[in-house]
Amino acid sequence: MRSYAQTDIGIVRQMNQDFVFADDTPVGPLANLYIVADGMGGHKAGDFASRFCVEKFTELIRAAGPEQYSIINLIEESLRQTNEQLMFKAAESVDFEGMGTTFVGCTINADGVMIAANIGDSRLYLARKELIQITEDHSLVAEMVRKGDIKKEEARFHPKKNVVTRAISAAGVAIPDFFEVQLQPGDIVLLCSDGLSNMLSDADIFEIIDAHRNSLQDMGICLIQRANDNGGKDNISVVLAEYSPDTVTGPVAEQTADTQ
């Protein structure tokens, strides 16, 4: 695996509440790990929430034994404990009231099996011959699209597009959705906050990825620059990873959830 991660404050916001993580080498029993978190909350609460949750989650993953969990169960349990720890922190200070964060993350084993998890409206895309959104947004407008109340292309510009229906927060423990995808050599995986997906159409994102397949760094820089050129109304975060079978090393945990 090779990856590139970058976060940018954008044009409008005064603080960056996004946090990214990318490690092409083993993280606990996982062969690699990639995460984007988009914090929410007043003062510095959103900034704290995204960083705290990513750091707590990765700490829990690193501490897990190689035979302790399947991938899905490991991620699910680590997110549950992370959410509980955030609830405890939120109770310590009024400055942390209402804080929370989205979470989208994935790991890819040597066989090219990607396990992805998301809570909220940060997204994971797969770029192959076209751009495919793998995760499903937990947001008000996404629910409206699924119900047929609005069209998908209208969601980006809806006044309530930033209202999430699920997050890691002090309000309760959120349950992640999981996705399992078989990758092909050369596939590009993109994790991003809504500061990118609200500023660029899927067609624009794929055009940039396809034009810079020889450089993940150029790809990421161009995506962020285009989002800023289009208004940069929110923090913008991207994590890009390219799957190549001969570059995935380290431990490979079981892919699927326990059935017992």
N, C-alpha and C positions, 0 to 999 in steps of 0.2 A: 504494500500500500504506500502511496505517497499522498500527501494532503497539504492544504493551505487554509489557514484560518485568519480572519480579520474582522474587527468590529470598528464602526465609525459612528461618531456622535450625530452625524447628519447636519442639516442646515438650520433647523428650527429649534431643536431641543437644547437646553442648557446643561444637561447631564446625560451621560451614557448609562442606561440601566440594563444594557445587554451584557452577556458574558459568554465567551466561547471557550471550548476545550477541544484539542485535537492531539491524539497520540497514536502514531503508526506502530508503536511497539506494544508488547503485552501490558495490560492493566489488570492485575489480579489474574483470574482465570480467562479473561477475554483477550483475544489476539490483538485487538486495537479498540479505540473508543473515540467517538466524535459527538459533540454536544453543542447545541445553541440554546440559551435561556434568555428570555425577555422579561425583565422585572417590571413590577407595577407597585405603586404606592407613593404616598407623599414624601416630601423632604428627600432623604437619601434611602428611604425604605426599599424602593424598587432595586436600586443599585446593590444594596446589601442582600436582598432576597435572591437575586440571580447568582451572585458570586457565592453566597453561603450554600445554596442548594447544589450547585455544581461541585463545589469543594467537598461538601459532606457526602454527596453521592459517590464521587470518585474514591473518597476515603473508604467507604463501605465496600466498594467493588474490590479495591486493593486488599482489603482484609479478608475477603472470602477465600476459603480453601478451594482447590481445583475440583473436588468432588462434592462440594457442598450443595450446589444448585445447578439446575439447567440454566441456560442463558435467560430465558423468559422469567423464570421464577427468581433468579438472582436480581435481575433488573427491577422486577415488580416489588420484591421485598426491600431492596435498597431505596427505591423511590418512596415506599411507605414509611420507612424509618426517617428518610430525609424530610418528608412532609411533617412527621411528628416532631422532629427537632426544630423545624421552622415554627411550628405552633408554640413550642416552649419559648423560643426567642421572642416571638411576637408578644407574649404575655409579660415580658420583662420591661417594656418601655412603651409609652404612648407614641413615641416616634416611629415605632414599627407597626402601628395600627393599620390594618388594611393591606399589608404588604403581601406580595405573592410573586409568582413567576410562571411563565410557560416553560416547557421543557420538550425538546426533541433530540433524540440521540440514537446512535446505531453502532453496531459492531459487525465486522465482516470476517468470516473465517477463511481458511486456505482453499476450501472448496467453493468459495464465492457465495456462500449463503449469508445474506444480510438479515439481521434482526433489528428492527427499528421500533422505537416506542415514542409516543407523544402525548403530551397533556397541554391543551391550549391551541393557539393558532400559529405557532412557529411550525415551519413545514420541512418535509424532506421530499426532494425530487430525485428522479432518476433520469439522466440524459443519455439516450442511446441514439436512435434515429429520429427521435422526437423527445420532448420533455413530458415526463409523466409524474403527476403528483401522487406520491405513495401514501402519505398521511392524510387524514381527514381533519379539517379544522374543528375545534370545539369552540364555536363562536355563534353569536346570534344570527349573523347574516348567512353563515354556512347552513344553519338549520332552515332558514328561509329558502335557500337554494334547494336543499333536499326536499322541502315540501312543495316546491314549485311556485312559491310566492314571488320570487325574483329570479332572473337569469344569472348564470355564473359570471358573465362579463359585467353585470351591474354591481356585483358584490364589492369590487375594489373601490367603488365611488360612493357606496352607501354611507350615510351619516353615522350609522351605528356599527361600522365595520370593525371597530376596536373593542367591542364588547365581547369578552370571552365567557364561555359557559363552564369552563373547567380549567383549573390552575392548581399548582402547588401553593397552598395558602393556609392562613390561620383559620379559615372558615371550615375546614374539614379535610379529610384525606381523600385526594382525588385518585381515581383509577385510570391508569394509562391504557391506551389502545396499542396493540402490537401488530406488526406487519412482518412477514417473512418473504423475502424476494431472492430468487436465484440470479446472481449477476453474471455477466459475460465479460471476458477480458476487454479492457478499454472503456467500460461503463464509467460514467462520472456520477457521483452522488453529491447532491447539494443540500445542505441544511441551512436554513435561513430564518431570520426573524421577519415579522410582517413589515418592517421598514424597507425590506427589499420587495417582497411580493405585492405590497400595496402601491409601490412606485413603478413597477415594471409588469408588463403582461407576460404570460407564459411564453409567447412567441418571441418577445424581446430577450428574455432570459436565455432561451435556447439559442438564439442567434449569437449572443455573446459567447456562450459556452462553446458552440460549434466553431466559432472563429478563432478560439484560443486554446484548442485541445492540446497543443504542444507545451503549454505553460499554465499550470493552475494558478500561479501568482498573477499573471497577466489577466487571467479569467476573473479572479476575485477582485482585483483592482478596478477592472472595467465595469463589473457589475455594480460595485459601490459608487463609482463615479457616475454611472448612468442614473442610478437612483437619486443621487444628489442633483444631477442636472435636471431631473424631473420634479424637483422640489425639496427632496431630502427632509420630509416632514416628520420623520421619526428616526431613532437610532437604526443603523443598518448593520447586520451581522451576516457573515457567510462562512461556512466551512465546506470546503470542496475536497473530495477524495476520489482517486482513480483506482479501480480494482485491476490488479495484475497478479495472477496466481503465484508467480515465483517471488513476490515481495511480501507475502503474508507469512509471518513466522510466529513462533511462540505457542502457548497453550491454546487448545481448541476445546471449548466446553460443548456439551450437548446442545443442539439447537432448539429443541422443542420443549414445551412445558411438561412437567411430570404428569402422568395420567393416573397415578394411584390416589 
